[in-house]
Amino acid sequence: MRVHAQRAGALLGGLSFPALSLADWTVNMTPGVTGTSNDIFDLHMTIFWICVAIGVVVFGIMFWSIFAHRKSQGAKPANFHENTLVEVLWTTIPLVILVIMAIPATTTLIDMYDTTESDIDIKVTGYQWKWQYEYINEDFGYFSNLSTPSDQIRNRQAKGENYLLEVDNPMVIPVGKKVRFLLTANDVIHSWWVPDFGVKKDAIPGFINEAWTRVDEPGTYRGQCTELCGKDHGFMPVVVKAVPEEEYNSWVAEQRAAAEKERELTQKDWTMEELMERGEQAYATACAACHQADGSGAPPAFPALKGSAIAVGDITDHIDIVVNGKPGTAMQAFGGQLNEADLAAIITYERNAWGNNVGDMVTPKEIFDYKNEQ
């Protein structure tokens, strides 16, 4: 009884002080920062006020009828079976309303699906649990991973301002340009959503969806994957940075140079120390979410790498599982996600971290040759 009384008291307290019990209560959509998002907002408000007007008229007539023809005033119920005029009106009026609603809705939808004459094309590929952005006409691409520290997620640190909505590499686009997105997925169905753009499109394996945006205001805009794509679905944010065109062109030049430099790393002579340093960073980005930073894993879904048969066993088997994954498990194929330098560094790190101390190393050239032999 005491527990029930406490719960009842808490409920009454919440009802008595709504300002305290509702920290952030909003009742409407936000207009956004693109023409499309504003069109969607305007359409929403148009339909909303039409529905309000219908509700006022229908309920007004109903309540007036109940009040004006109540029994206490001597009203007698009418007894009739059909009325042709009424039947015509209740068919025609809703039809006219639907046509009025359909015109702006159709115009908005046609504009949303018009991806022609784009200035920039970006291929967006969903992975569990990150996004890959490939700038089709610029010959470079990269992965965008959640950058919220693990200690914040596990409540060992205070949450940051953009908790679970921050990434290491945001998508960068220029303002004032039409950007076309080609969306697909590598594993399961994902959904790329940026509410400020009015863009939400499913990314489906083996299928290409299209969407577009034109951002007029520089800034950083955040969204999330809105499809239940797996255990860590909530750790798959979307961050887009819109910048002036000159800044965008400078960024593209930097990315091209960095991509070329990464390709050259395949032929570089690496030392164990260089591979271990790079491997620790790459492991933290690509592997630690499942296998943990200390290699302890999260059995049974994610086995430990510390002292595991793979990490201290035959090096060819280790390369194979990292490059090709393991069918039927959560272990993805990273051969198409990471470059040869990162793959070699991760494998070397896993074989020589956490007390494994195997002592051998894998070079990017060996990974390159292994891929070509398959």
DAJO-V917503 format. One line per field, one symbol per residue. phi: phi as a letter, one per 20 degrees, with the letter a starting at -180 (. if undefined). burial: b if it has 24 or more other ideal C-beta (glycine too) atoms within 12 Angstrom, else e. A space follows every 10 residues. Layout:
phi: ???
burial: ???
This chain:
phi: .fffffffff ffffffcffe edfbdccbfd fnccffffff fffgfffgff ffffffffff ffffffffdf ffenfdffcb dcbgffffff efffffffff ffffffffff ffeeefleec dceddececa ddddegedmb aaeddgdfgg fffemecfff fdgmcccfcf fdcefmdede dddbbeccfd beccffemdb bfddgmbddc bbbceddfqd ccbbfddfeq gdgfdcfccc decgffffff ffffffffff ffffffefee dgffffffff ffffeecffe emfemembge fcffefmfff fdefffffff fffdmcgncf feeefeddff ffffffffff ecdlnflfne bdegfffgff ffff
burial: eeeeeeeeee eeeeeeeeee eeeeeeeeee ebbbbbbbbb bebbeebeeb eeeeeeeeee eeeeeeeeee eeeeeeeeee eeeeeeeeee eeeeeeeeee beeeeeebee bbeebeeeeb bbbbbbbbbb bbbbbeebeb bbbbbbbbbe eeeeeeeeee eeebbbbebb bbbbbebbbb bbbbbbbbbb bbbbbbbbbb bbbbeeeebb bbbbbbeeeb bbbbbbbebb ebeebbbbbb bbbeeeebee bbeebeeeee ebeebbeeeb ebeebbebbb ebbbbbbbbb bbbebebeee ebbbbbebeb bbeebeebbb bbbbeeeeeb bbbbbebbbb bbbbbbbbbb bbbbebebeb bbbbebbbeb beee
